[in-house]
Amino acid sequence: MDTNRGTGVRTAGFTYQADPRTPFVVEPDTMLLWHMDETGNGAVRVLDVARYIHGNASSASTEQPGQFSRGRAKGNIFADQDNGALYFGSSGYTVEFWVKTDPVVNAHTLVGKDSPDGNSNSAEYGVRLLPSGLLRAFMEDTSRTVWKAELQPTVYKVDDNQWHYVAMVV
């Protein structure tokens, strides 16, 4: 299937190759969009093209080939102050990203909003990969009730060193 934005192929899955002449479009309701295509290794700035909530990658971060362009390994990126822009309260929202990972030894937050002190037990929302290969999406509502959905590795394996698109829709 070819479109004016790229080519899609379905062979034991779906592969999409974006047309390099077509820029990614930032939708009006996008709150944060990190392309993760910054060059260089180490503590580089990761730029947001939506609301300018930039971030800093860790000193161990390295530039890698990405799904569409470039990506980061061992990013451990912390966002600048968002002044409440990433608090959604009882509103619906979507968190989406591409990930390529081997099995992990410890649980890793792939994307999420943790508390300012870094305590992952008091995060507002996120998607985590557990050592078992389980993918867990979770969110905390305005009553502080935690809701979660889990994808078992026997159903869909994401820690296989292949690219996977992940979305959490609330």
Secondary structure, 3 states (H helix, E strand, C coil): CEECCEEEECCCCCEEEECCCCCCCCCCCCCCCECCCCCCCCCCEECECCCCCCEECCCCCEEEECCCCEEEECCCCEECCCCCCCCCCCCCCEEEEEECCCCCCCCEEEEEECCCCCCHHHCCEEEEECCCCCEEEEEECCCCCEEEEEECCCCCCCCCCCCEEEEEEC
